[in-house]
Amino acid sequence: MKLSTRGRYAVMAMVDLAAHTEDGKPVSLADIAERQEISLSYLEQLFGKLRRGGIVKSVRGPGGGYVLGRAAGETRIADIVLAVDEPITATRCQLGTSVGCRGNRSRCATHDLWEELSHQIHLYLSSVSLADVVARRVLGAPGVARDAVGRVA
């Protein structure tokens, strides 16, 4: 499974926004684009979807830009990915349907394996907040203690 550019760039931009938000002041997309080396026009498309999803709020006028729609600790990475219409799936088939992706519309022998992997990815991305990523509290980050379940201790 590969997360597309749309999902990865949306998460990168949101982490940048959360990390550069000071006292509720809006952050410009031009600044995010420059820091993250992402096309400004592409960010405009992504932030339109993020705004419609309630993930960010736009501020118009001089000094305008974007602010978080809710606290970074309440914004899940899965919410960001889903807001930009990025499916979290490892199957070629549409999730939740009995119709498979094979030529005869049946499921392949490994369908259940990939569907469960998709579910686990969604659970993981739902367990990580924007604040976790900004603070580098994700699995594998040096110096982060985790309990047996994988939660930050």
ZIDA-V846686 format. One record per helix or strand. SS is the DSSP state (h for helix, s for strand). FROM is the first residue (numbers start at 1). TO is the last residue. If there is no record, write none. Layout:
[[SS & FROM & TO] [SS & FROM & TO]]
This chain:
[[h & 5 & 20] [s & 27 & 27] [h & 29 & 36] [h & 40 & 52] [s & 56 & 59] [s & 65 & 68] [h & 72 & 74] [s & 76 & 76] [h & 77 & 83] [h & 111 & 127] [s & 129 & 129] [h & 130 & 134] [s & 146 & 146] [s & 152 & 152]]
